[in-house]
Amino acid sequence: MMKEIGDHNITVNVVSPGFTDTEMLAENPEFKEMGAKMSPLGRLGKPEDIADVVAFLVSEQARWITGQNIEAGGGVV
């Protein structure tokens, strides 16, 4: 897609969130605990953490970033 619309100065990127503390994880406390232990930061992501990455990508500061998959997972790979 980036090659199709790049000449319109539009960037195309993907954000892949990791373990994020949402209602989906609240249903399984063991999975939630496992996700927090896997992160070098020792916690789950918050929705705000993911939103900040998206906000950056749509900002003027990210104008030269395109065709990327940004992993926002707190170091869990």
PLY file of the C-alpha trace (Angstrom):
ply
format ascii 1.0
element vertex 77
property float x
property float y
property float z
element edge 76
property int vertex1
property int vertex2
end_header
0.00 0.00 0.00
2.82 2.42 0.80
4.03 2.23 -2.80
0.52 2.96 -4.08
-0.09 6.08 -1.98
3.40 7.24 -1.10
3.40 9.77 -3.93
0.53 11.49 -2.07
2.87 11.92 0.92
0.92 9.35 2.96
2.80 6.93 5.19
1.63 3.40 5.95
2.69 1.65 9.14
1.40 -1.03 11.50
1.45 -1.07 15.29
1.62 -4.53 16.86
0.81 -4.26 20.55
2.02 -6.84 23.01
0.37 -7.82 26.28
-1.87 -4.85 27.07
-4.01 -4.49 30.18
-7.47 -4.49 28.63
-10.76 -6.27 29.30
-9.59 -9.10 27.07
-6.70 -9.93 29.43
-8.81 -9.38 32.54
-10.68 -12.59 31.70
-7.54 -14.69 32.24
-5.44 -13.68 35.29
-2.79 -16.35 34.59
-2.21 -15.04 31.06
-2.07 -11.48 32.43
0.58 -12.47 34.99
2.58 -14.36 32.37
2.61 -11.29 30.08
3.90 -9.03 32.85
6.67 -11.50 33.76
7.79 -11.80 30.13
8.42 -8.06 29.78
11.82 -6.71 30.80
9.86 -3.70 32.08
7.98 -5.97 34.49
4.47 -4.88 33.62
1.71 -5.08 31.07
1.24 -2.33 28.57
-1.49 0.20 29.12
-3.81 1.36 26.35
-2.12 4.77 26.67
1.24 3.17 25.84
-0.11 1.93 22.54
-1.96 5.18 21.85
1.28 7.14 22.31
2.99 5.03 19.63
0.10 5.62 17.24
0.11 9.36 18.05
3.80 9.50 17.22
3.31 7.71 13.91
0.64 10.17 12.78
2.72 13.16 13.87
5.00 15.26 11.70
8.02 13.80 13.55
7.32 10.41 11.93
7.03 11.76 8.39
9.97 9.65 7.17
8.76 6.37 8.66
6.75 4.20 6.29
6.28 0.52 5.60
7.13 -0.46 9.16
5.67 -2.81 11.74
6.26 -1.13 15.09
6.20 -3.66 17.91
4.87 -1.94 21.02
5.20 -4.83 23.40
7.42 -3.66 26.23
10.33 -5.78 25.03
8.43 -9.05 24.61
9.43 -10.57 21.30
0 1
1 2
2 3
3 4
4 5
5 6
6 7
7 8
8 9
9 10
10 11
11 12
12 13
13 14
14 15
15 16
16 17
17 18
18 19
19 20
20 21
21 22
22 23
23 24
24 25
25 26
26 27
27 28
28 29
29 30
30 31
31 32
32 33
33 34
34 35
35 36
36 37
37 38
38 39
39 40
40 41
41 42
42 43
43 44
44 45
45 46
46 47
47 48
48 49
49 50
50 51
51 52
52 53
53 54
54 55
55 56
56 57
57 58
58 59
59 60
60 61
61 62
62 63
63 64
64 65
65 66
66 67
67 68
68 69
69 70
70 71
71 72
72 73
73 74
74 75
75 76
